[in-house]
């Protein structure tokens, strides 16, 4: 099967790039190269309202809402963690994608600027992701997002339990196995 023309152009641009492979340079240089590559291939971004947020713990996020949404509309939320293997990438490298998600899906998007390795070793990024998600759930009303209201109270409650069990529990289990005496949660 032949790749989509946009994918083909991207593959050709990477193959013809004068930049070295990201795996062959330091994380600092890899971040700069990745940001430059993203800038070069970035499509036009839809205009959507954007706000910068910070959790009480100091984690920065960028909030995107669809342009068609009124300020008091209660929207579904998407918490976005940029790509880059926990080492490269940032709010800017994935800004266009987050704008497209907010615009196309009609939801509020919260892009989390988690701390990167190796300066902040594993599991710092996961800890930031969990903290940011917990903060967003706690602030949902103030941020104009709903937490599964459309499912009805029974299904919303059941679905929330499934989400917590399948996404948070494995991380918490890993953390307790890693350091059973840790008591900061």
N, C-alpha and C positions, 0 to 999 in steps of 0.2 A: 504494500500500500504506500502510495506517495504522500509525503507530508503536505499539510496545508501550505499554501504559498507564503503566508506570514511566517510560519515555522521555518520553511525553506530559506527565506531571506535571513532570518535570525541565525540559522546554522551556518550559512555562507559568511555572514558578518563575523561570527566567532572564528571560523576557520581562517579568515583573512586578516584577523586582528593582529596588530603588531605587539599587543600586550602579552606578557608571560602568563602561563597558567596560574590560577590563584593558589594552587597547592604548592607552588614552588617559591612563594614569597612570604614574608612575615605577615602576621594578621593585620598590622597597621597598613602595609602596602596593599594587601588583598582587599581591605575595606575601601581604599581609595580607588583601586582598579574596578571593583565591583560597582561602586557608585558611578564611576565614569561610564561603564558599560550600560548601566541602567539608564543613564541620562541620554546616551546615544540612541538607544532603541525604544525609548519611551514614546508611546502614542499620545495624541492630544487627550487631555483629561477633561471630563465633564465638570462644569461649574457646580459645586455644591458648597453649602455652608460648612466651614471647618472651625473647630475650637481646639485650643490646647488645654489639657487637663492635667492635674497632678493629684495623686492619691495622698492620703495623710502620711504614708510611708515614703513619699518622694518619687514614686514611679510616674513617669511622664507618659501620657497618651495623647493621641490625636483623635478627635471625635468628628465624624462626618455624618451629615443628614442629607437625605434627598432634597433637592431644590424645591420640589413640588409639595413637600411636607410643611404644614403650618407649624409654628413654634410650639403650640400646645398639643400637637398630635402625639399620641402614644404609639411609638413604633417598636417593632421587634428589633432586637439587638444582635449584632455579630461581633464577637471579640476576636480580633485578628492578631496573630503573632507572625511577624514577618519571617521569611525564609533566610537562610544563610548559615545553617548548621550551628546556631548559637554563637557564631564567631564573627560573621559579617552581616551586612544589611542593617537598615535603620528605618525610621519613619519616612525619610525622603525617598529611599529606594523603592518603597512600596506605596507611595502616595497615590499615584495614578490608579493602581489596582484598587485601593480602598475607595477612591472616588467612584470608580466604575461599579464596585459592589454596592455602594450606597445608592447610586443613581439607578442601576439596573434592577436591584433586588427590592428597592423601596424600604430599606431598613437603615437603622443607625449602625455605623461601624465604629468600633473603638480599636485603634491600632496601638498596641502596647510597645513602648520603647524599653524592653527588658535589657538588663546588663549583659554584656558580652564576655565570652571567654577569649583569651586565656587570662585577661586581667581579673575577671570574676569567674572562678572555676565552677564547674558543674557541682551542684545543682542550682546555682544562683539564678540562672535564667528561668528555671522551672518554678523556683520559689517566687520570683517576680511575677510570673504568669498567674500563679495561684492567688497571690496577694491582689493583683490587679483585678482579676475576675471576682474575687470576694468583694472588693471595694465597689465594683460596678453593680453587683447585685444589691448591695446595701444602699447605693445611691440611685437605683433605677428610677424611682419616682422623680427625683430632682433632675435627672438627665433626660426625662421624657421617653423612657423605654419601659416596656412591659416585660414581665417575667412569666411567660406562658399563660397569660390570662385567657387567650382565645380557646384554650383546650377545655375550659370549664374547671371548676375547683377540684373534682376528683381526679380527672386525667392530668391536670397540671401538677398536682401533688405527686401522683404516681410517676409521671415523666421526670420531674425534678429528681426524685429518688434514683431513678435509673441513670440519669446523667451524673449525679454525684457518685454513685457506686461504680460506674464504668470508667469515668475519667479521673476522678480525684483519688479514689481508693487505692489503685495500683501505685500512685506516686506516694501516698502516705505510707503504704506498706513498705515500699522501697526505702523511704526515709527512716522508718522505725528499725528496719533491718540494718541500715547503714550505721545508725547511731541510736541504740535503744534508750539511752539516757537523755536524749534531747527532749526538752520540755518547753519549747518556745512557741508552740502553736495554740 
